[in-house]
Amino acid sequence: MLRKKYFAIALFFILASCQMIFGETISVYGTLGISKNILTARKQPMKQNGDFLVIDITDKKNTLSNLIECDKLLITEIDVIYQNILNRYTLKDRYGVPYKRKFVATDKNGNVKILKDFSEFKYVWDPDNPHACKEGKWKGYVAFPNIDIIEETFNLKLAISEYNTVAKIIEKIDSSIIMPDLSNIILLYENPYQSHKNK
């Protein structure tokens, strides 16, 4: 009986010590994407524990600030991806060339940049099209933006899912904050290039 009592006391002090070391935490299933870069750069206490990312929320004010920055970044990423999707048939931008895919990147300090993807355009054989190349190896081909609609749609869904995950953590930490739910964003896929050809 005495041994059980000492065991209970020891367990209490172990748990109390853990609480002092780790404080309050929230566990997120899986791993965050670009948000984790921001949290790491802002020195947010967290650790990967198997399939869960454990975030220390003891300093609620600082944690909220970090998480809100994450969702701001994700809104930027969602907007950039959405612009890629909308411009996937833009054959001439303001510089007279096909639209180039853009993407969001962060450096080790958490600075956010919107960069252009300079991979090769997609070429479609259509010699009668006024936008077809007039010379060179792509003569008779129309250059389309370097955008893969399947990849962009997948990335958009991931970004929205991550945004909503972070938003739910924010609301759980502070119930007075209500974050917009982006789950119901509807994409209208239209092929203006095909519409132009049919006119």
Helices and strands as residue ranges (DSSP letters): H 2-22, E 25-29, H 34-41, E 46-49, E 52-56, H 60-86, E 102-106, E 112-116, E 122-125, E 141-144, H 149-173, H 192-198
